Amino acid sequence: MTPIRYLIAEDEPLLARALAAHLQEQWCEAECIGFAAHGDEALAMVDAHHPDVIFLDVRMPVRDGLQTAQVLCEYTQPPLIVFVTAYDEYALAAFEAAAVDYLLKPVEPERLARCIARLRERLTEPESSSLDQLALHLQGLLGQSSATERLRIIRAGVGNSVKMIPVEQVIYFEASDKYVNVVTPQTEALIRIPLRELLTGLDPQQFWQVHRGTIVNAACITSAERDENGRIHLSLQGRSEKLPVSRQFAHLFRQM
């Protein structure tokens, strides 16, 4: 049986190690995949290791916990989120209503035990029912509106010029080293926005992440076919290549 895997995002190393020690003692069947000192590092580790749970400090440098959680809510299969914070009980009531749970610093063993019990219960559920609620709640906490953040135009480098590409013309985005390739029926162009940040500006109803490094315009998918090994490949309007779908995102096409 694959062990439950969790990530601790905490900018104070002593607090991170203390939480890890408590978790090792009380949740011995789970495995810590590592520590992140800020939100960007946490997102990179989630992309690389796909943990089941993230213990997320609210106040971190670079990208704080709330902003990090908002990005995670755009993932097709995000980890369960537990906020770890020094906020008072009044503020924590909002977090408790939206996230799986919260822990108040310094973490008390009895409170952690209740959190672990809640996580065990949630990890047996087929889907995270409160994900949409968490996303909307975080938008309110951050004073942001997803409608105003949606990308309309992609500014991409083509040779010595900058090409303005309407988002609805994009067939798919594909990560390549430090760049993302923007593919349309006529052209391909490079942008320097990380794929995970690009996700936050795209309409999730229109653009689906189908692979760790690929986001596709759902309106441009003409068919999804399984090969003899059960892997799914997408055929696209205006393109001859076929895009692979990773097992992590195969559920998007489960009604085939």
Wavefront OBJ file of the C-alpha trace (Angstrom):
o trace
v 0.000 0.000 0.000
v 1.361 3.417 -0.973
v 1.980 5.534 2.160
v 0.323 8.896 2.636
v 2.832 11.630 1.802
v 2.876 15.154 3.203
v 4.840 18.369 2.770
v 5.559 20.968 5.463
v 5.739 24.584 4.243
v 7.172 26.662 7.095
v 9.828 29.392 7.005
v 10.993 28.718 10.572
v 13.201 25.579 10.453
v 12.818 24.789 14.153
v 9.020 24.909 13.931
v 9.056 22.814 10.766
v 11.196 20.114 12.369
v 9.093 20.149 15.531
v 5.906 19.610 13.505
v 7.593 16.820 11.551
v 8.627 15.112 14.784
v 5.067 15.270 16.144
v 3.674 13.925 12.891
v 6.191 11.075 12.802
v 5.162 10.101 16.310
v 1.386 10.322 15.806
v 1.021 9.484 12.105
v 3.667 6.810 11.644
v 2.095 5.386 8.479
v 2.553 8.744 6.698
v 5.767 9.975 5.115
v 7.249 13.493 5.094
v 8.602 14.315 1.616
v 10.406 17.461 2.766
v 10.242 21.091 3.829
v 9.563 24.311 1.928
v 10.649 27.719 3.234
v 8.214 29.790 1.172
v 5.224 29.469 -1.135
v 7.080 29.215 -4.432
v 9.264 26.422 -3.090
v 6.161 24.657 -1.787
v 4.489 24.818 -5.210
v 7.606 23.466 -6.904
v 7.714 20.539 -4.472
v 4.017 19.830 -4.978
v 4.613 19.765 -8.748
v 7.585 17.439 -8.342
v 6.323 15.036 -5.665
v 2.481 15.287 -5.612
v 1.980 14.991 -1.829
v -1.419 14.035 -0.442
v -1.329 16.726 2.271
v 0.404 20.060 2.746
v 0.830 21.733 6.139
v 0.882 25.367 5.070
v 2.134 28.237 7.201
v -0.053 31.307 6.669
v 2.781 33.845 6.908
v 5.769 33.041 4.699
v 8.079 35.155 2.532
v 7.935 35.380 -1.288
v 4.415 33.898 -1.493
v 2.409 33.514 1.692
v 0.224 30.571 2.665
v -3.063 32.059 1.485
v -1.630 32.919 -1.931
v -0.046 29.475 -2.181
v -3.345 27.795 -1.305
v -5.124 29.840 -3.972
v -2.718 28.501 -6.611
v -3.196 24.948 -5.329
v -6.962 25.330 -5.701
v -6.438 25.665 -9.452
v -4.841 22.212 -9.603
v -6.976 19.335 -10.826
v -5.880 17.167 -7.916
v -4.460 19.418 -5.190
v -3.200 18.138 -1.849
v -5.395 18.516 1.203
v -4.512 21.781 2.925
v -3.958 22.297 6.647
v -3.171 25.876 7.655
v -0.581 26.360 10.392
v -0.796 29.823 11.882
v -0.353 32.064 14.890
v -3.583 33.960 14.140
v -6.152 34.312 16.891
v -9.319 32.220 17.172
v -11.481 34.818 15.407
v -9.436 34.635 12.203
v -9.003 30.881 12.473
v -12.772 30.346 12.347
v -12.653 31.464 8.709
v -9.838 29.041 7.902
v -11.606 26.145 9.623
v -14.708 26.702 7.515
v -12.734 26.531 4.278
v -9.701 24.260 4.693
v -9.509 20.668 5.880
v -8.205 21.917 9.224
v -5.913 24.409 10.925
v -3.234 24.177 13.604
v -2.375 26.976 15.991
v 1.287 27.612 16.809
v 2.816 26.159 18.873
v 1.181 22.919 17.778
v -0.279 20.915 20.651
v -0.148 17.098 20.399
v -3.837 16.637 21.267
v -4.907 19.170 18.645
v -2.625 17.535 16.069
v -4.191 14.149 16.826
v -7.641 15.535 15.961
v -6.237 17.009 12.761
v -4.709 13.663 11.753
v -8.039 11.916 12.399
v -9.765 14.412 10.127
v -7.136 13.938 7.428
v -7.453 10.148 7.582
v -11.188 10.492 7.088
v -10.847 12.925 4.188
v -8.185 10.843 2.451
v -10.639 7.940 2.192
v -13.114 10.124 0.292
v -12.981 9.897 -3.527
v -12.916 13.657 -4.037
v -12.385 16.810 -2.004
v -15.903 18.205 -1.659
v -14.826 21.537 -0.165
v -12.283 22.504 -2.841
v -14.578 25.004 -4.573
v -15.524 26.465 -1.178
v -11.864 26.857 -0.253
v -11.054 28.562 -3.551
v -13.864 31.078 -3.169
v -13.035 31.683 0.476
v -9.379 32.374 -0.272
v -10.347 34.844 -2.972
v -12.347 36.731 -0.348
v -9.513 36.644 2.183
v -7.085 37.990 -0.391
v -9.502 40.630 -1.634
v -9.244 39.262 -5.161
v -11.775 38.379 -7.827
v -10.999 35.570 -10.245
v -13.064 37.312 -12.904
v -10.712 40.314 -12.952
v -7.616 38.110 -12.983
v -8.446 36.073 -16.070
v -5.926 36.396 -18.863
v -7.302 37.812 -22.082
v -4.115 38.397 -24.062
v -0.829 36.452 -24.050
v 2.237 38.595 -24.820
v 4.730 36.192 -26.370
v 8.155 36.655 -27.917
v 8.446 35.764 -31.611
v 11.911 36.601 -32.923
v 12.585 40.272 -32.181
v 8.914 41.141 -31.758
v 6.178 40.635 -29.168
v 3.064 38.913 -30.474
v -0.326 39.590 -28.854
v -2.236 36.297 -28.782
v -5.892 36.204 -27.637
v -6.234 33.437 -25.054
v -9.178 31.821 -26.853
v -6.908 31.196 -29.869
v -4.462 29.096 -27.846
v -4.760 25.347 -28.416
v -2.387 24.355 -25.636
v 0.455 25.516 -23.381
v 3.485 23.271 -22.899
v 6.308 23.774 -20.395
v 9.813 23.647 -21.878
v 12.812 24.272 -19.593
v 12.418 27.847 -18.281
v 9.755 28.726 -20.837
v 6.205 27.832 -21.773
v 5.414 27.218 -25.428
v 2.140 28.831 -26.540
v 0.656 26.818 -29.403
v -2.037 28.151 -31.755
v -3.238 26.803 -35.133
v -0.809 29.101 -36.962
v 2.145 29.748 -34.651
v 4.177 28.758 -31.621
v 5.700 31.318 -29.261
v 7.546 31.346 -25.927
v 6.651 33.062 -22.661
v 8.559 33.087 -19.362
v 5.593 32.590 -16.997
v 5.800 29.332 -14.989
v 3.013 26.950 -15.916
v 1.581 26.872 -12.395
v 1.254 30.679 -12.367
v -0.323 30.613 -15.805
v -3.001 28.295 -14.416
v -4.192 30.959 -11.971
v -5.036 33.351 -14.816
v -6.842 30.844 -17.042
v -10.503 29.880 -16.923
v -10.511 26.324 -15.452
v -13.700 25.537 -17.358
v -11.911 26.237 -20.651
v -8.290 25.250 -19.974
v -7.543 21.848 -18.476
v -4.226 20.645 -17.127
v -3.756 17.181 -18.675
v -0.105 16.617 -17.820
v 2.422 18.030 -15.401
v 3.721 20.271 -18.195
v 0.646 20.690 -20.400
v -2.535 22.789 -20.307
v -4.999 22.311 -23.155
v -7.943 24.340 -24.433
v -10.824 21.901 -23.906
v -12.748 23.418 -26.841
v -9.916 22.320 -29.163
v -9.993 18.641 -28.157
v -11.556 16.597 -30.955
v -11.055 13.150 -29.403
v -9.370 11.254 -26.586
v -8.129 7.754 -27.370
v -6.675 5.013 -25.198
v -3.782 2.929 -26.479
v -3.152 -0.736 -25.736
v -1.428 0.219 -22.464
v -4.391 2.283 -21.274
v -2.690 5.636 -21.831
v -4.814 8.476 -23.188
v -3.789 10.691 -26.109
v -5.660 13.788 -27.294
v -6.289 14.829 -30.899
v -6.602 18.587 -31.396
v -8.164 20.931 -33.912
v -5.600 22.402 -36.287
v -2.682 20.307 -34.989
v -1.240 17.002 -36.156
v 0.511 16.034 -32.914
v -1.270 14.142 -30.141
v -0.937 15.166 -26.508
v -0.434 12.521 -23.808
v -2.590 12.619 -20.692
v -0.899 11.579 -17.453
v -2.635 9.136 -15.123
v -3.066 11.951 -12.612
v -5.490 13.690 -14.994
v -7.053 10.660 -16.695
v -10.247 11.127 -14.656
v -11.100 14.098 -16.911
v -11.884 11.537 -19.607
v -13.340 8.754 -17.486
v -16.641 8.713 -19.421
v -14.942 7.493 -22.593
l 1 2 3 4 5 6 7 8 9 10 11 12 13 14 15 16 17 18 19 20 21 22 23 24 25 26 27 28 29 30 31 32 33 34 35 36 37 38 39 40 41 42 43 44 45 46 47 48 49 50 51 52 53 54 55 56 57 58 59 60 61 62 63 64 65 66 67 68 69 70 71 72 73 74 75 76 77 78 79 80 81 82 83 84 85 86 87 88 89 90 91 92 93 94 95 96 97 98 99 100 101 102 103 104 105 106 107 108 109 110 111 112 113 114 115 116 117 118 119 120 121 122 123 124 125 126 127 128 129 130 131 132 133 134 135 136 137 138 139 140 141 142 143 144 145 146 147 148 149 150 151 152 153 154 155 156 157 158 159 160 161 162 163 164 165 166 167 168 169 170 171 172 173 174 175 176 177 178 179 180 181 182 183 184 185 186 187 188 189 190 191 192 193 194 195 196 197 198 199 200 201 202 203 204 205 206 207 208 209 210 211 212 213 214 215 216 217 218 219 220 221 222 223 224 225 226 227 228 229 230 231 232 233 234 235 236 237 238 239 240 241 242 243 244 245 246 247 248 249 250 251 252 253 254 255 256
